[in-house]
């Protein structure tokens, strides 16, 4: 109900603005669904007026697919002031000239939370997005995570789950779940297939993130055809729930969803854990950018800064379940858990964090992160990946896939009849997935 009322209010504000012939006091924000604590929005309005003496009204809208958001801006020239795309979409927009540089000088030094709290690790990742354009001048990271294996510890050992080849292990056939996210499957599989070259030093992880050659595409497709018969389902969001119910024992998944599943499963006696396989993996990061057709650039810059304020970052983390790209000491302190073993997260928080007790699912140890790399946009070659993915999932889908689809449809029907609703778990760990291509 709160979201419905908020959307109605946003629509009313836009209608009134159009009647007035402009929207100088309107900030249009376009973000993922369930990706912010919406109570911070009116607080930003008050804070912005205190800082600038200008009134502002946030019109907050959401999307679920990167490409839908991008299409609106590319084709419709939508005048959103601020959007939050994934890393490879930021790269695509940067390469296409669709982003405006951020004016950090517009922020007084004492409230420049962007400058004060940037993680050195994510700053470095964004620096590598484009060798000719400094992406950090155009984007500020928001949330981040890794891709890995979520597994049932009663059925799968850590050694078995510690390799990407677990998704091809016949021992778990019919109980393996794969993300319906071609980019996030292709990268890890290619990393697995190129272990010899990686160990010999003839290629790097970054090289592989750019590799969309016909040869590599064919090798990944051949591997996934071997995997397919053991797959319980290619899933956008239901996989983690299948894991919590014990129907799946191995799931290629994202770290944020893994934490939700681990916590949810524990309540019903199912034991799950998450691991980044030894061969290496991918990291992902969503970030704030100001698109080319933005109208209220100053307010957009202040909004990004407000999102980087430590207390706001912590609240957004608690609400969404994902981890803020924010290295403030207050953020680190909020994640300390004395029941956990100390790990090295100095890459993220700085040299004082070489031995801290934080969740390694959310903040991997430095030794783990050293074998991870950011995915990259392939431009027009992305079509090859999507075509290959369609072939893998297409007419020759495994019988288990159809069984899972049938179960999901029946469950959905029952949910509608009973009027059931999904609730967030624990500290607000995110219950819905994002769709990446």
C-alpha positions, 0 to 999 in steps of 0.5 A: 500500500505504501508503494501504491500511495508513493507512486500516486503521489509521484504521478500527481507531482509530475502532473502539477509540474507539467501544468506549471510548464516546468519542474525546477523543484522536481528530482526524478530518480529511476532505481531498481525495485526494492533497492532503497529504504524509501523513508530516506527520500523525504529526509533527503528533501529536508536535508537538501533544502537545509543545505541549499535553501531550495525546495525539492520534491523527489519523484521516485520510479522503479524498473526491474530490467537494465535494458528496459531502463536503458531503452527509455533513455536511448529511444525516448530521451526520458529526462530522469535526473538520476538512474542506478544501472548495473556496471556493464550498462554504465559502461555501455552508456559511458561509451555511447555518450549518454552520461553527464560528468558529476560536478563534485565541486558543487558539494561543500567539503564538509558534506562531500560524503562521496569523496570521504567514503569511496571504497578504494576497491570499487574506485579501482574497478570503475577506473578499469571500465574504460581506458580512455574515459575515467568512469569515476567522473561519471558514476558513484557505486551504490551496491555490490556483490559477487557471483558464487555457489549457494549450496546445501551443506548437508548434501554438498561438501565445501570442497564439492561446492568450491569449483564451478564444475559442481554445476555439472556434477552428476551426483546432484543432477535434478537438484541444480539451479542456474540463474537465468542471467546469461552474462553471470553464467558465461563469465564463471564458466569461461573462467573454469574452462580457461584455468590452464591459461590463467595459471600459466599467465597467458590470459588474465581474468580481465581478458576473459571478461572481454572475451566474446569470441566465437571460439569461447562462446562455442566452448561455453555452450558445449559445457552448458549443454552437458550441464543442462540435463542436471538442471532443476530450473533456470531461474530469475528469482525462485531459485533461492526459495527452492534452496530454502525448501531443500528442493535444490542443493546447488545454486549459481547465485548472487551473494545478496540473494545467498544471504537471504536464503541462508537466513531464511533456510536456517529458520526451517532447519535447512543448512545453506552456505555460499562460496566463491569457487577456487577458479575465480569469479565475477563481481558486480556493482550498481551505481548512480549516474546522471543521464544525458537528458537530466533536468535537475543536475544539482539536486541529482548530485546532492542526492548521490552524496546523500546516499553516501552518508554513512547512516543512510547507507546503513539504512539502505543496506538493512532494508535491501540486504545488499552491501553498500559500496561505502567504506566509511568506518561507521559502515564497517562498525555496523557489520561487525559480528563477534561470532565470526572469524576475522578476515582481511577486507583491507581492499575495501575499507583500508589498511585498518581492516586486515582482520575484522569479523564480518560476514565473508559472504557479503565481504569476501576475504582479500584472497577471494576478491583477488581472484574476481573480476568485473564483467564488461559490456560487449556492445553489439556482440552481446547479441551473440550471448543472448542467442546462445543462451536462447539455444541452451534454454530452448526447445531441448530444455531438460525434463526437470525444467518443465517439472519445475515450471509446472510446480512454480505455476501451481504454487503461484495459483495457490498463492493467488487463491490464498492471498499470500504475500512474501515478506522480507526476512530478518534485517530486511534481506532482499527478497526479490532478484534483479534481471541482468542480461 
